[in-house]
Amino acid sequence: MTTIPASASVRVIRGDAEALAVAAQLAEEFAAGAADRDAHRRLPEAELAELSASGLLGVTVPAAHGGADVATTTLAEVFRLLAAADPNLAQIPQSHFAYVNVLRAQGTPEQQRFFFAELLAGKRLGNAQSEAGTKHVQDYRTRLTPAGPGEFTLNGVKHYSTGALFAHWIPVLAKDPEDRLQVAYVPSDAPGLSIVDDWNGMGQRTTASGTVRLDEVRVPAGHVVPHHRTFTGPQLHGAVAQLLHAAIDTGIAGGALAEAAEFVRTRSRPWFESGAERADQDPLTIQRFGELTVAVRGAEALLATAAAEVDRARAHLADTTAAAASVAVAVAKVAADRAAIEVTNALFEVGGTRSALEELNLHRHWRNARTHTLHDPVRWKLQHIGRHTLTGEHPPRHGLI
């Protein structure tokens, strides 16, 4: 299991502009080693330590607890910047922010004081959420069972546990004896908890999205949060979680477009029939870059629009505002999905045969896009969007839209 040192010095970010500046600086640093990390599956332990020390992991802590409580528009842009540099490093903390939101919505004052202080100290939350072999994605077999006064035990197996290998705390989704959904926040070194680095996906290789096993893991009641209450009224849990996925896909598209342009400018040859001296003067290549730019800019604009809609709903939370936010996020996710797949595929079309060379590892963009876009099928988002447009029906409150 990965050793997780405590950060010696952690910055506390004070506002939105500072968060964006820090994210831009980190993205530039992370981009430099992204291809090599992917090619050799070198897990980004040093980069994650830097992410913790940067203070970005605490930017959604409420101001009353010492955090910046940045706007959703800022958080989405932070993720887009990081994903354009290395989408693995962007995906790892996606669940971190989702489970910060669970604490914000359902945590007791004591839980909030404790965990928000942990976040401001650079501690990372992972996730142990999905399970394999169940009927569907929300069919959970992991159980949280009372084990005496003020204590529970956890038993189960989780898969696709992105971030768990690098986490200080692992939020575990489990059902209680009444079949209600709970989140147990478990320290990564808890007895009975083991994390297996067995993720072997073709893309997002360094997210270490492996298996978490829970064998009679003891959990104090003070570390259990009633997540089922999140979905009893208007909520933005799903909208924010899906927005961050959309930001990752949008970042993948933008990063691939930038690398494709650099490749064509410096390494590609023009097609002989074009009469051009350089590949970047070939009119058909220029045309294709125009089309790809429209796709990326459209995804970026829809991402910003959706984030602003979430912020409006945060200020005035009701069924109508929550539904508008969820639909806006669904639209952004569909556009991001399409842009990521189109651009990462077209990279080879505009780059030519040389772009397929293994040592260049340009195919990591397509592998990352194809793998990450498998999160939450957009065909179902189109169903919710279409119903809302036709009849005004609100999307369901299940946390995935």
C-alpha positions in Angstrom: 0.0 0.0 0.0 1.2 3.5 -0.8 2.7 5.4 2.1 0.9 8.7 2.6 3.0 11.3 4.4 1.4 14.2 6.1 2.1 17.5 4.3 4.7 19.6 6.2 3.3 22.9 5.0 -0.1 23.5 3.4 -1.2 26.7 1.9 -4.7 28.0 2.8 -6.2 29.5 -0.3 -8.3 32.6 0.5 -10.3 33.2 -2.7 -11.4 32.3 -6.2 -8.6 34.2 -8.1 -6.0 32.6 -5.9 -7.4 29.1 -6.5 -7.4 29.6 -10.3 -3.8 31.0 -10.2 -2.6 28.0 -8.2 -4.4 25.6 -10.5 -2.8 27.1 -13.6 0.6 26.9 -12.1 0.2 23.3 -11.1 -1.3 22.4 -14.5 1.8 23.7 -16.2 4.0 21.6 -13.9 1.9 18.5 -14.2 1.7 18.6 -18.0 5.4 18.2 -18.3 5.5 14.6 -17.0 2.0 13.4 -18.0 3.0 11.4 -21.1 5.9 9.7 -19.2 3.7 8.9 -16.2 1.2 7.3 -18.5 3.7 5.3 -20.5 5.3 3.8 -17.5 2.3 3.8 -15.2 4.2 5.8 -12.7 1.7 6.7 -10.0 1.6 10.4 -9.2 2.5 10.3 -5.5 4.8 13.4 -5.6 2.3 15.3 -7.7 -0.5 14.6 -5.3 1.6 15.7 -2.4 2.1 18.9 -4.2 -1.6 19.2 -4.9 -2.3 18.8 -1.1 0.4 21.3 -0.2 -1.1 23.8 -2.8 -4.3 24.2 -0.7 -6.6 23.4 -3.7 -8.1 20.4 -1.9 -9.6 22.7 0.8 -11.1 25.4 -1.5 -14.7 24.2 -0.9 -14.4 24.3 2.8 -17.0 26.9 4.1 -15.7 30.3 5.1 -17.0 29.8 8.6 -14.5 26.9 9.0 -11.5 28.8 7.4 -11.9 27.8 3.8 -12.3 29.9 0.6 -15.7 28.3 -0.3 -15.0 29.1 -3.9 -17.8 29.4 -6.5 -18.7 26.3 -8.5 -17.6 28.1 -11.6 -14.1 28.3 -10.1 -14.1 24.7 -9.0 -15.1 23.6 -12.5 -12.3 25.7 -14.1 -9.7 24.3 -11.6 -10.7 20.7 -12.8 -10.6 21.7 -16.5 -7.1 23.2 -16.1 -5.8 20.1 -14.3 -7.4 17.7 -16.8 -6.0 19.5 -19.8 -2.6 18.9 -18.2 -3.2 15.3 -16.9 -6.7 14.0 -16.6 -5.5 11.3 -14.2 -4.5 13.9 -11.7 -7.8 15.6 -12.2 -9.9 12.5 -11.7 -8.2 11.4 -8.5 -9.7 14.3 -6.4 -13.1 14.2 -8.1 -14.6 12.1 -5.3 -12.7 14.1 -2.7 -14.9 17.1 -3.5 -18.1 15.0 -3.8 -17.6 13.7 -0.3 -16.7 17.2 1.0 -20.2 18.1 -0.2 -21.7 15.2 1.7 -20.2 16.6 4.9 -21.4 20.1 4.0 -24.9 18.9 3.5 -25.4 16.2 6.1 -22.4 16.3 8.5 -23.0 17.3 12.2 -21.2 20.4 13.5 -18.7 18.2 15.2 -18.0 16.2 12.0 -17.7 19.4 10.0 -15.2 20.9 12.5 -13.1 17.8 12.5 -13.1 16.9 8.8 -12.8 20.5 7.4 -9.7 21.0 9.6 -8.3 17.8 8.0 -9.0 19.1 4.6 -7.3 22.5 5.3 -4.3 20.5 6.5 -4.0 18.9 3.1 -5.7 15.5 3.8 -7.1 13.7 0.8 -10.5 11.9 0.6 -10.7 8.9 -1.7 -13.7 6.8 -2.4 -15.0 3.3 -2.0 -18.3 3.5 -3.8 -18.8 1.3 -6.8 -19.2 -2.5 -6.6 -18.8 -5.1 -9.3 -21.2 -8.0 -10.0 -24.3 -6.3 -8.5 -27.5 -5.8 -10.4 -26.7 -2.1 -11.2 -24.5 0.8 -10.1 -26.6 1.7 -7.1 -27.1 -1.8 -5.8 -24.8 -1.9 -2.8 -23.9 -5.0 -0.9 -21.5 -3.4 1.5 -23.0 -3.3 5.0 -22.6 -1.0 8.0 -23.7 -3.0 11.1 -24.0 -1.8 14.7 -21.3 -3.2 16.9 -22.1 -1.8 20.3 -22.6 1.6 21.7 -21.3 4.3 19.3 -19.6 1.9 16.9 -20.2 0.1 13.6 -18.5 -2.5 11.5 -18.0 -2.4 7.7 -17.9 -5.4 5.5 -17.7 -5.5 1.7 -15.7 -5.2 -1.5 -15.5 -2.1 -3.6 -14.1 -1.6 -7.1 -13.1 1.4 -9.3 -12.0 3.1 -6.1 -10.3 6.1 -7.6 -8.2 8.0 -5.2 -8.3 5.4 -2.4 -4.7 4.3 -2.8 -3.6 7.9 -2.2 -6.1 8.9 0.4 -5.8 9.7 4.1 -9.6 9.1 4.5 -11.7 6.8 2.4 -15.5 7.5 2.3 -17.3 4.2 2.0 -20.8 3.9 0.7 -22.7 1.2 2.6 -26.3 0.2 3.6 -27.3 0.1 7.2 -29.7 -2.5 8.7 -32.7 -0.4 7.5 -31.2 -0.4 4.0 -30.5 3.3 4.2 -27.4 4.7 2.4 -24.7 5.9 4.7 -21.1 7.2 4.2 -18.5 6.0 6.6 -15.3 8.0 6.6 -12.5 5.5 7.3 -8.8 6.2 7.8 -6.8 4.5 5.1 -4.7 2.6 7.7 -7.7 1.2 9.6 -7.4 -2.5 10.6 -9.3 -4.7 8.2 -9.2 -2.3 5.3 -6.9 -3.2 2.4 -6.4 -1.4 -0.9 -5.3 -3.4 -4.0 -3.7 -1.5 -6.9 -5.3 -3.8 -9.6 -6.7 -1.2 -12.0 -5.6 -2.2 -15.5 -7.8 0.0 -17.7 -6.4 1.1 -21.1 -6.8 4.7 -20.1 -6.6 6.8 -16.9 -3.8 4.4 -16.1 -2.4 6.3 -13.1 -5.6 6.9 -11.2 -5.0 3.6 -9.4 -8.8 2.9 -9.4 -8.5 -0.5 -7.9 -10.2 -2.6 -5.2 -11.0 -1.8 -1.6 -11.7 -4.7 0.8 -13.4 -4.2 4.1 -13.3 -7.0 6.6 -14.8 -6.2 10.0 -13.6 -2.6 9.8 -14.5 -0.7 13.0 -16.0 2.7 12.5 -17.0 5.1 15.3 -20.5 6.6 14.9 -19.0 10.0 14.7 -17.5 9.1 11.3 -20.8 8.0 9.8 -22.9 10.5 7.8 -26.5 9.8 6.7 -26.2 10.2 2.9 -29.7 9.0 2.3 -31.0 12.3 3.6 -29.3 14.1 0.7 -31.9 12.9 -1.7 -35.0 13.7 0.3 -35.2 17.2 -1.0 -33.7 19.5 -3.6 -30.0 18.8 -3.9 -27.0 19.6 -5.9 -24.8 16.6 -5.0 -25.2 14.9 -8.4 -25.0 18.1 -10.3 -21.6 19.1 -8.8 -20.2 15.5 -9.1 -21.2 15.3 -12.8 -20.0 18.8 -13.4 -16.5 17.8 -12.4 -16.7 14.8 -14.7 -17.7 17.2 -17.5 -14.8 19.4 -16.6 -12.4 16.5 -16.9 -13.7 15.5 -20.3 -13.6 19.2 -21.5 -10.0 19.4 -20.3 -9.0 16.2 -22.1 -10.5 17.7 -25.3 -8.7 21.0 -24.8 -5.4 19.4 -24.0 -5.5 17.1 -27.0 -6.4 20.0 -29.3 -3.4 22.0 -28.1 -1.0 19.0 -28.5 -2.4 18.3 -31.9 -1.8 21.8 -33.0 1.8 21.8 -31.8 2.4 18.5 -33.5 1.0 19.7 -36.9 3.0 23.0 -36.6 6.3 21.2 -35.8 6.3 17.6 -37.1 3.6 17.0 -39.7 3.9 17.2 -43.5 1.3 18.8 -45.8 -0.5 16.5 -48.2 1.1 17.0 -51.6 -2.1 17.9 -53.4 -2.6 21.0 -51.1 0.3 22.8 -52.7 1.2 24.1 -49.2 4.8 24.3 -47.9 3.8 23.4 -44.3 1.2 21.2 -42.7 -0.3 24.2 -40.9 -1.0 25.8 -44.3 -2.9 22.9 -45.7 -6.5 24.2 -46.2 -8.2 21.0 -45.3 -6.1 20.7 -42.1 -7.0 24.3 -41.2 -10.7 23.5 -41.8 -10.5 20.5 -39.5 -8.9 22.5 -36.7 -11.6 25.1 -37.1 -14.2 22.3 -36.6 -12.4 20.9 -33.6 -12.0 24.3 -32.0 -15.8 24.9 -32.2 -16.3 21.6 -30.4 -13.9 22.4 -27.6 -15.0 26.0 -27.2 -18.6 24.8 -27.2 -17.9 22.3 -24.4 -16.0 25.0 -22.4 -18.8 27.5 -22.7 -21.5 24.9 -21.7 -19.3 23.9 -18.8 -19.1 27.5 -17.6 -22.9 28.0 -18.1 -23.7 24.8 -16.1 -21.4 25.8 -13.3 -23.1 29.2 -13.1 -26.4 27.5 -13.0 -25.3 25.4 -10.0 -24.1 28.6 -8.3 -27.5 30.2 -8.8 -29.2 27.1 -7.4 -26.9 27.1 -4.4 -28.0 30.7 -3.6 -31.7 29.8 -3.9 -32.1 26.0 -3.6 -35.5 24.7 -4.6 -36.9 21.9 -6.8 -36.9 24.2 -9.9 -33.4 25.6 -9.5 -31.9 22.2 -8.6 -33.6 20.7 -11.7 -32.3 23.6 -13.9 -28.8 23.0 -12.6 -29.0 19.3 -13.2 -30.2 19.7 -16.8 -27.5 22.3 -17.5 -24.8 20.0 -16.2 -26.2 17.1 -18.2 -26.0 19.3 -21.4 -22.4 20.2 -20.5 -21.6 16.5 -19.9 -23.0 15.4 -23.3 -21.1 18.2 -25.1 -17.8 17.4 -23.2 -18.2 13.7 -23.9 -18.6 14.3 -27.6 -15.8 16.8 -27.8 -13.3 14.6 -25.9 -14.0 11.6 -28.2 -14.0 13.7 -31.4 -10.8 15.7 -30.8 -8.7 12.8 -29.4 -9.7 10.7 -32.4 -9.1 13.5 -34.9 -5.6 14.1 -33.4 -4.4 11.2 -35.6 -6.4 12.4 -38.6 -4.6 15.8 -38.6 -1.3 14.5 -37.4 -0.8 11.8 -39.9 1.0 8.4 -39.6 3.8 9.8 -37.5 1.4 10.7 -34.8 0.6 7.0 -34.2 4.2 6.2 -33.1 4.3 4.5 -29.8 7.1 6.5 -28.4 5.1 9.8 -28.8 2.2 8.3 -26.7 -0.3 10.7 -28.3 -2.8 7.9 -28.1 -3.0 8.5 -24.3 -5.4 11.3 -25.1 -7.9 9.0 -26.8 -7.4 6.2 -24.2 -8.1 8.7 -21.4 -11.1 10.1 -23.2 -12.6 6.8 -24.1 -12.1 5.5 -20.5 -13.3 8.5 -18.6 -16.4 9.1 -20.8 -17.6 5.6 -19.7 -18.5 7.3 -16.4 -22.3 7.7 -16.3 -23.7 7.1 -19.9 -24.7 10.3 -21.7 -27.5 8.5 -23.5 -29.4 8.6 -20.2 -28.6 12.2 -19.7 -30.2 12.9 -23.1 -33.3 11.2 -21.9 -33.6 13.5 -18.9 -32.7 16.6 -21.0 -35.4 15.6 -23.6 -38.1 15.0 -21.0 -37.3 18.3 -19.3 -37.6 20.2 -22.6 -40.8 18.5 -23.7 -42.7 18.3 -20.5 -40.8 20.2 -17.8 -40.2 17.0 -15.9 -37.5 17.3 -13.3 -34.5 14.9 -13.4 -34.6 12.2 -10.6 -32.8 12.7 -7.3 -30.3 9.9 -7.5 -27.1 11.7 -7.4 -25.9 10.9 -11.0 -27.4 13.9 -12.7 
